[in-house]
Amino acid sequence: MFDHRGDIVPGEGNSDGLYLHDTRFLSQLELRLNGAPLLLLSSNVQEDNAVLTVDLANPELISRDGIAFRAELIHVNRLKYIWQNACYERLLVHNFDTRARDVRLGIRFAADFADLFEVRGQKRARRGQISIERRSESSVVLRYVGLDEVERFTSIEFEPAPTRLDAATALFEFSLGPGEGMRSVVRVACRDDRDQRTGVSRQFYSSLRTARRALRASSGRAASVDSSNSLFNEFARRSVADLYMLLTETAFGPYPFAGIPWFSTPFGRDGILTALFALWVDPSIAKGVLRFLAATQSTDFDSERDAEPGKILHEMRDGEMARLREVPFARYYGSVDATPLFVLLIGEYFRRTGDLDTVRKLWPNIQAALHWIDTYGDPDGDGFVEYQRKNAEGLVNQGWKDSNDSIFHEDGRLAEGPIALCEVQAYVYGAKRHAAALASALDHSVAAATLSQQADALRERFEAAFWCDDLATYALALDGDKQPCRVTSSNAGHALLTGIAAPERAGRVADTLLGTSCFSGWGVRTVARSAARYNPISYHNGSVWPHDNAVIALGLARYGLKSSILRIFKGLFQAASYMDLRRLPELFCGFTWRQLTAPTLYPVACAPQAWASATVFALLQASLGLSFDQTGDEIRFDRPVLPDFLDHLHLRGLHGRHGVADILLRRYGSEVSVDITRRQGKMPIVIVR
């Protein structure tokens, strides 16, 4: 995390830094020219996210001999990238003056080795020991021995060697004639580089080539999207680049780490929904997520971690505080929805790919998840899955809206647990439906029939307990006394995702969510303006979350409510057009759309955030009615529509089990034509009008 100058400036509350495993390995990296900060000319992240380039110039200075040094004579170019636990930087300094100039280029550096939770504001009574060693005229190592007895190193190496190097500063002194320049390369590695043999400059260029090839190979798996709208193309390409930047290779396959800076680690719910949105683009993401979550599924009870047999991971942390159990998140299971969503994703993955072998291997994990849903997830046996934390340090609320004040009654009172969330029942319904289909595919006919019956029964109970006719929506939740939280919220839109909502009520929910109280113009708010705790600048009580809208759009598509989908699609696209790098953040404020005014940013939103990056894929899928049959042999477009800012859309590299196809869609008013521009192998295309 750098500022626009490419610096890391230390300060209370500043999250900038170089991080690895929830630890900040570099907390300061400031470039100075003749002792002064440089003027920013431009700062750009390349389209593939591989490189940050920054152009800087000298401010007006007074030289050592008292002569004025006019501004913008010295140009400094910084090129930075990250690869294999190290940050590489090349500095180019060029003198555009007509006379020689003496230049002092200084780099101040430091590493506080702060745990991520410390960066976020938590105070610690004790910390480990930091030491600094100057190993050579060109390298220094900062070392931290944590209270967890783990040694962490930050190695900094310069080429050429600085004029002076100490424990906090590297200083280059040189004279540049008219038109002359100099080059320096810096490597900051989150490891002890004592045995490093390759020169820094040589490694800079070889690693840059490798990093770019790796990014291209990874994102090359995805189907590509191109359209008539250049701004939309920027939005889509940035989304792809962000998603694949956040993908981390694990022993089980690729996993989308949740978001930068606070959530650069596996999260169960985030990974599942990201994989679900991107399933038609790249099903290998879903496979990696499913295998990872199956391997980390809880097998025992641990109240400190909110763990129970069969429960799916919420969050995994690897920092010092997690290792010492100063926070309970080393492997934390305080999520009520990740378990049914896990089963739901397996079902959708099978529908997309026909990969029965993976389903067969995961069947024991499916059974364990279903057992948790029916037992520990429903401790009072009323047929609804509910939560109540078992550890006072854990999350009070354990759905996706996990702020302490996010679940409340119409008068603003906070709901007391155990709490049964509206959307969780929908996820359970979807999980049972999918599990029935999977059981049938594995020839477990009795289990399939039982699961179908359970899903039908849940649907009836859900309608009776959650529907609020006067609000024209489903209640946010049921509290511990089984009283509905009669709050109009986006959660009701999630009920449409799996089909638990009665068809005649789905349209009313859509009208409510797209009404002026819920829809800001940029997207659906988390709660309506009519809610007692509505606050458009809060985290969960009135803000707009792109992934939340993506789930709602997929739900609307299930009921054929295409005009509502297009309004959400257009709102989020317009919001993205105002965002830095055309990047949708984790969330933004819920203020009403005003002409020629950008959406109001939420100050500490993660960007990029995996499920926000994948939102564009869900919006396209919902608009096009795009799906694959059970065996993955057929691509289906169900009453496709396109928003008015897209005249045509070209999907390339849509893969099925036995073929690949490119599809061109053109909009003619409210109608859309579908043309096959390339097809290899067996790939039937079905258009439903």
Buried (B, 14 or more C-beta within 10 A) or exposed (E): BBBEBBBBBBEEEBBBBBBBBBBBBBBBBBBBBBEBBBBBBEBEBEEBBBBBBBBBBBBEBEEEEEEEBEEEBBBBBBBBBBBEEBBBBBBBBBBBBEEEBEBBBBBBBBBBBBBBBBBEEEEBEEBBEBEBEEBEEBBBBBBBBBBBEBEBBBBBBBBBBBBEBEEEBBBBEBEBEEEBBBEBBBBBBBBBBEEBEEEBBEBBEEBBEEBBEBBEEBBEBBBBBBBBBEBBBBBBBBBBBBBBBBBBEBEBBBBBBBBBBBBBBBBBBBBBBBBBBBBBBBBBBBBBBBBBBBEBBBEEEBEBBBBBBBBBBBBBBBBBBBBBEBBBBBBBBBBBBBBBBBBBBBBBBBBBBBBBEBBEEBBEBBBBBBBBBBEBBBEEEBBBBBBBBBBEEBBBBBBBBBBEBBBBBBEEEBBEBBBBBBBBBBBBBBBBBBBBBBBBBBEBEEBBEBBBEBBEEBBEEBBEBBBBEEBBBBBBBBBBEEEBBBBBBBBBBBBBBBBBBBEEBBBBBBBBBBBEBBBBBBBBBBBBBEBEBBBBBBBBBBBBBBBBBBBBBBBBBBBBBBEBBBBBBBBBBBBBBEBEBBBBBBBBBBBEBEEEEBBBBBEBBBBBBBBBBBBBBBBBBBBBBBBBBBBBBBBBBBBBBBBEBBEBBBBBBBBBBBBBBBBBBBBEEEEBEBEEEEBEEEBBBEBEE
